[in-house]
């Protein structure tokens, strides 16, 4: 698969919430969460954030092409606590996506194991021998040629939402990897992390953060 051109957006940080333990941001599409392996991929969200908040620590990632809610820790203790929230699936996320075609039915669950497609990295694929992956989907709105859906992943596999929607027959619009025929007409991947809900590392209370969908 050809290497993608990395041209991160020159946009200011969008901080949704900050306190002594956490930082919550709205990540723009086209920006890596952490530095890439290649020299020209050092510009990323954590680097930009640490320039403004030196104590920011990575907890989880969003795909480069995905926008939306992402949380960082400000102490090692908070980082460990939040890591456990994700590892034990106490963190809950919802995404908004625009997908190709008219989705039949109003909701459903995709339970399809995923594995790396080693011949076409970084692609992932449905594989009976892969790791378990579950995604709930719900239709929000339908157009003539596309459908807007809310996606709720119950696992955090790489490219999970993108591969699951492809397997459903409705790839996410603007996906350069899994639906390149749609990416020529759209400026970005139409996938946005809308909400993130988890327990606060200091208070233990459940908190929910939301970033408005930009498309």
C-alpha angles and dihedrals in degrees: 000000000000118000115257123239110246111216107157118201118256097228132138121255113274104212111189097180139355136179136150093290109032146028121204119195140179103233116212120230115260097035123108116232093220131012117288124232094251122080096243092055101069094105105092143137098269092050092050091045094049089053087063100028108028094192097059114131128191118249105165139345142238121210113265092248095046122089131200148062118008129164131215130188126231098202134038089242092055091046091054093046094049091046088058090050089059097038093053093041095244088127110085124199136185127196134195118219138176109217133191118262134004111303113222116225127022103255144355148151127256113208103180124143116230136210138172116276094224095189092055106032134209085031120105125205142196106265127171087216093050131099118289115265129179130185130177116210132195128184115236100174140349131216131181095272106013144037131216112221139178112226125200114189118203092190131039106228121157111272088355098150093042094051095041093053090046089052089051087057095250111095118195111265116251095024107149092192105042103021107024091160088067096042093070091066100043130059095221148006107286095227124113132178099230104178140013121192125184144128117287111244093225105038101024089225119137110251131185127206125195134195117193114244110252096206 
